Amino acid sequence: MQNQKRPGHPEAPPSQGPSTPVGLGLPQSARLLKRPQFLECYSHGKRVTSPGFLMFVVPRDGKGRLGVAVSKKIGRACQRNRLKRLIREAYRRHRNLFTGWDVVIVPKRGIDCTRIHQFLVDEELVLLATRAKDRRSCRSHHM
C-alpha cells in the first residue's frame, strides 16, 4: 500500500548555480586528444616561445586543432585544470589566428597559476601566433 500523502515519483529540484552555456567550448574535432597527435607536434612541429608558454606548431589542411599539456610540476590539479581552461578559452577566442595549424601549448615551469588570468593568457597566445606566422613567412621567403 502506498502512502497517500506523498507522490510516487517526485520531480527533481531545480539545480543551483548558473546553467551551462550552450555552444561555447571546443568541439572534439578542434582538439588533439590522442598521444600520437601530441608526439607528431613535438617531433615535427616548429617551436615558438613566449614568457609563460611554449607552443609547437604543425601545418595542417583545414581547421586547426589544439592540445594542452600541463606538467604535474605546475601546481595542484585544480590549478592545472584552471590553467587548461584559460588556455582553451584564449584559443577559442583567437581561433582564427591558428587556422591551418595543429598546436600544442605547454605552460612553462615558472608560471604562477594562482595569479594568471584570462587577459594574460589571451595576450600570450596572440604573441605566440604572431611569432609562429613570422617564422612561417621567413622560411617561405628563404626557399
Sequence and secondary structure as in RCSB ss.txt:
>XXXX:A:sequence
MQNQKRPGHPEAPPSQGPSTPVGLGLPQSARLLKRPQFLECYSHGKRVTSPGFLMFVVPRDGKGRLGVAVSKKIG
RACQRNRLKRLIREAYRRHRNLFTGWDVVIVPKRGIDCTRIHQFLVDEELVLLATRAKDRRSCRSHHM
>XXXX:A:secstr
   SSS SS       S    SS S  GGGB  SHHHHHHHHHHSEEEE SSEEEEEEE SSS EEEE   TTSS
 HHHHHHHHHHHHHHHHHTGGGGTTEEEEEEE TT  TTT  HHHHHHHHHHHHHHHHHHHHHHHHH 
